[in-house]
Amino acid sequence: MLKFARHPSRCRRLRTHFAHCDQPLPVAPGTSPFHLKGEFYRQMADVVAYHDRKTDGAVGRILEKHGLREFAAQPFLSSAFYDVLPQPRMVMAIAEARGRDVHELTTRMGQAAVEAQMKGVYARLLGRLTPDNFVQRFDQVINHFYDFSPLVVTAAETGTGARALRKGMPLVVSEWWALVTVPFVQVPLTANGTREVTVRWRVQPAGAEQGIALADVTLDIGWAAP
């Protein structure tokens, strides 16, 4: 079970919301055309249940307040796809109930998710990810998890990095996606001996589809020369 250690208090204010998530979802939970693989919702359901117990039901009450409890409580099938829009709001509910920084919480969840995948069905791809094959392999991994906005990866002109771009993804999940995906870059590359792996990301609003605001998300990835 994924657990999170307490951090000493910091001077800066805790981030409780992702960018563009201060308003209700643009469509009812479960109805958007943008989907995430069910195995990640199964992991999230376990995390929600753990923190709900630790907070005497506070996570569930927050989900209920935002109209997400029924969606979050459904049985998720690993191989099926489910509306991705509620995913960041579920993380926000945990962060609010536990008094955690939502960015740090998301990064830890991403680390736990990629470590699990490196021992599971994606071990062949993630476990062998190196600078030499990153451009050819990384998009294969990420595109297995979503049914929208295929990731496109190109080599950096410097020869020591790459650029990953997802165009037309929902704006309300853009910041969450960038944060949760960074460990999918850093953890496998570092495990395979790559040094000084860095990821810088940015979000650019890009129109709308079916009433849902969209964005292009760019990850600029670097690593030390061999």
C-alpha positions in Angstrom: 0.0 0.0 0.0 1.3 3.4 -0.9 1.9 5.6 2.2 3.2 9.1 2.5 5.6 10.2 5.2 4.8 13.5 7.0 6.9 16.4 6.0 8.1 19.2 8.3 6.1 22.4 7.9 7.3 24.8 5.2 7.0 28.5 5.0 5.4 28.5 1.6 1.7 27.8 1.3 0.6 24.3 0.4 -0.8 23.9 -3.1 -4.2 22.3 -2.7 -5.4 22.6 -6.4 -4.0 21.9 -9.8 -4.0 24.7 -12.2 -7.4 25.0 -14.0 -9.1 22.8 -11.4 -10.7 25.6 -9.3 -14.1 25.1 -11.1 -16.4 22.0 -11.4 -15.6 19.5 -14.1 -16.8 20.7 -17.5 -18.9 17.5 -17.9 -20.4 14.9 -15.6 -17.9 12.4 -14.2 -17.6 9.4 -16.5 -18.9 11.1 -19.6 -15.9 12.8 -21.2 -14.3 11.3 -24.4 -10.9 11.2 -22.7 -9.9 8.0 -21.0 -7.3 6.4 -18.8 -6.5 2.7 -18.4 -8.4 1.2 -15.5 -5.3 -0.2 -13.8 -4.4 3.3 -12.7 -7.9 3.8 -11.3 -7.6 0.5 -9.4 -4.4 1.9 -7.8 -6.1 5.2 -7.1 -9.1 3.4 -5.5 -6.7 1.6 -3.1 -5.0 4.9 -2.2 -8.3 6.7 -1.7 -9.5 3.9 0.6 -6.3 4.0 2.7 -6.4 7.8 3.2 -10.2 7.7 3.8 -9.6 5.4 6.7 -6.8 7.5 8.0 -9.0 10.6 8.0 -12.2 9.1 9.4 -14.0 9.4 6.1 -12.8 12.9 5.2 -11.7 11.9 1.7 -15.0 10.4 0.9 -16.9 13.4 2.2 -14.8 15.7 -0.1 -15.4 13.4 -3.1 -19.2 13.5 -2.2 -19.1 17.3 -2.0 -17.7 17.5 -5.5 -20.0 14.8 -7.0 -17.2 12.3 -7.4 -18.0 9.7 -4.8 -20.1 7.4 -6.9 -17.6 7.5 -9.8 -14.6 6.8 -7.4 -16.5 3.9 -5.7 -17.2 1.9 -8.8 -15.3 -1.3 -9.5 -12.5 -0.6 -12.0 -11.3 -3.2 -14.5 -7.6 -3.1 -15.3 -8.0 -3.5 -19.0 -10.9 -1.1 -19.4 -10.7 2.6 -20.0 -12.4 5.3 -17.8 -12.9 9.0 -17.9 -9.6 10.7 -16.9 -11.1 14.0 -15.8 -11.9 12.9 -12.3 -8.4 11.6 -11.6 -6.8 14.9 -10.6 -9.8 15.8 -8.4 -9.4 12.5 -6.5 -5.7 13.4 -5.8 -6.9 16.9 -4.7 -9.4 15.3 -2.3 -6.6 13.3 -0.6 -4.3 16.3 -0.4 -7.1 18.4 1.2 -8.1 15.7 3.7 -4.5 15.0 4.7 -3.1 18.6 4.5 -0.6 17.7 1.8 0.9 19.6 -1.1 -0.9 18.3 -4.2 2.2 18.6 -6.4 4.3 16.6 -4.0 1.6 14.0 -3.5 1.2 13.6 -7.2 4.9 13.1 -7.7 5.0 10.4 -5.1 2.0 8.7 -6.7 3.8 8.8 -10.0 6.9 7.3 -8.5 4.9 4.5 -6.9 3.0 3.9 -10.2 6.1 3.6 -12.3 7.9 1.4 -9.8 4.9 -1.0 -9.9 4.8 -0.9 -13.7 8.5 -1.8 -13.9 7.7 -5.0 -12.1 4.6 -5.7 -14.1 3.4 -6.0 -17.7 5.4 -3.0 -18.9 8.7 -4.2 -17.3 10.1 -5.1 -20.8 9.8 -1.5 -22.0 10.4 0.5 -18.8 13.1 -1.8 -17.4 15.2 -1.3 -20.5 14.7 2.4 -21.1 18.0 4.2 -21.9 19.0 7.4 -23.7 19.8 5.3 -26.8 16.2 4.0 -27.1 14.2 6.6 -25.3 12.8 8.3 -28.4 11.7 4.9 -29.9 10.2 3.5 -26.7 8.8 6.1 -24.3 5.8 7.0 -26.4 4.9 3.3 -26.6 4.6 3.1 -22.8 2.6 6.3 -22.3 0.3 5.7 -25.2 -0.8 2.4 -23.7 -2.3 4.2 -20.8 -4.5 6.7 -22.6 -6.9 6.7 -25.6 -6.4 10.3 -26.6 -3.7 12.8 -27.5 -0.9 10.4 -28.5 2.5 11.4 -27.1 5.1 12.2 -29.8 8.8 12.1 -28.8 11.6 13.6 -30.7 15.4 13.8 -30.0 16.9 17.0 -28.7 19.3 18.8 -31.0 21.9 18.6 -28.3 22.0 14.8 -28.5 21.5 14.6 -24.7 17.8 14.7 -24.3 14.4 14.6 -25.9 11.1 16.5 -26.3 7.8 14.8 -25.5 4.6 16.5 -26.7 0.9 15.8 -26.2 -1.4 18.0 -28.2 -5.1 18.6 -27.5 -5.3 17.0 -24.0 -7.9 18.3 -21.5 -6.7 21.5 -19.8 -8.1 20.3 -16.4 -5.8 17.3 -16.4 -2.7 18.9 -18.0 -0.8 19.9 -14.8 -1.6 16.6 -13.1 -0.5 14.6 -16.2 2.8 16.5 -16.4 3.6 15.9 -12.7 2.6 12.3 -12.7 4.6 11.6 -15.9 7.9 13.1 -14.8 8.7 10.0 -12.6 8.0 7.8 -15.7 10.9 9.5 -17.3 13.3 9.8 -14.4 12.9 6.5 -12.5 13.6 4.1 -15.4 16.4 6.1 -16.9 18.1 6.6 -13.6 17.6 2.9 -12.7 19.4 2.0 -15.9 22.4 4.2 -15.1 21.5 7.5 -16.8 22.9 10.5 -14.9 21.4 13.9 -14.2 18.0 13.3 -15.7 15.9 16.5 -15.7 12.4 17.2 -16.9 10.9 20.7 -17.5 7.3 21.0 -18.5 4.9 23.6 -19.7 1.2 23.8 -20.6 -0.2 25.9 -23.5 -4.0 26.3 -23.8 -5.1 25.1 -27.2 -8.8 25.6 -28.0 -11.7 23.3 -27.0 -13.5 20.1 -28.0 -17.1 19.2 -27.1 -17.1 22.1 -24.6 -13.9 20.9 -22.9 -10.9 23.3 -22.9 -7.7 21.7 -24.3 -4.0 22.2 -24.0 -0.7 21.2 -25.5 1.8 19.8 -22.9 5.5 19.7 -23.5 8.2 17.9 -21.6 11.7 18.9 -22.2 14.0 16.1 -21.0 17.7 16.2 -20.5 20.4 13.9 -19.3 24.2 13.9 -18.8 26.4 12.8 -21.7 27.8 9.3 -21.3 
